[in-house]
């Protein structure tokens, strides 16, 4: 609600660097939303394939550098007829190509690699709820070995936090979370999923007008 209207930016630089961004936001009495998109491109920087003393690098460690292109889109909508009770839905996707450095050396993302997310939130004075899904699909090649690898990961998470008073001195906060990961990663073929659950409890005790004692615990 604080950034209504259209905003944009555009920049250029060396190595054919180009970037652009656009944001549009608006609201009504009950609904507010924001749409944003951006684009970044940069050509490859020179790589001389020389050792620090000027001698040629071993043939097995020589590779050609490449540029990168990174588009991104994000959307969010909030429903807050009561400002103390807000529903929020957001999602986005980002693409990328180019090189990264991995434990096995430089790796090149293949075209179509992307990361995305979808999230829903519920926020009130007494309760916070969040559920989201993250997805990564990034096939890549280990350049020094000519290995084609896959990296697909889906993460599903739910978080709940509750706040309440217990008597005149105790402020209780408790909640929990659940996380499920499902993945297909070629360099770790034996593992396909992981499951985590946790819970916590915190008691903020009013000892005096300026003194509080906080006790809590968490189990994962």
C-alpha positions, 0 to 999 in steps of 0.5 A: 500500500505504501508504494502504489503506482509504476516504477522502473529502472534501466541501466547499461554497462561494459561487457554488453551489460543490460538490466531493466526492472519494472514494478506496478502496485495498486490497492483498494479498501480490501485488496492490494497487489504488486507485480514486478519483473526484471531482466539482466544480461552480461557477456562473458569476461575474458579468461586468459587460461594462464597460471599466476606465473604466466605459464599456460594452465594444464589442458584439463583445466582450460574452459571457455567462459560464458555470459549470463541472462537472468529474467525474473517475475514476481507477484503478490496479492494481500487481502486485509479488510481487517488490518489485524488479519491479513491473507497474502498470496505470492509467487514468482519464477526466475531463470538463469544460465551461465557458469557457477563454481561447484565442488567439481569445478566450473559448471554451466547451467543449461537453457531453461534452468529456473527456480520458482516459489508459491507461498500463502500467509495468514497473519493475525494478532494471535496467529501466524500461518505460512505454507510454501513450495519452492522448486529448483530445476537446474540441469548443468554440465561439469565443464572439466569432465564433460558430465551432464548432471541433473538437479531438481528439488521440491521443498514443501513447508508449513509453519504455525505460530500461536500467541496467547496470554495465560493469566496476568503474567505469562505470555505464551508463544508456541508452534511448529513446522513441517518440511518435506524435501523431494529431490533428484540430484545425479551426484547424490543418486541414493537420496530422494527425500528428507522429512523434518518436523519441529515444535517449540514453546516459549513463556515470557514471564512478567517479573516486574514493570521493567523485568521479564524472564523468558523460558523456552524449548524447541524439539527437532 
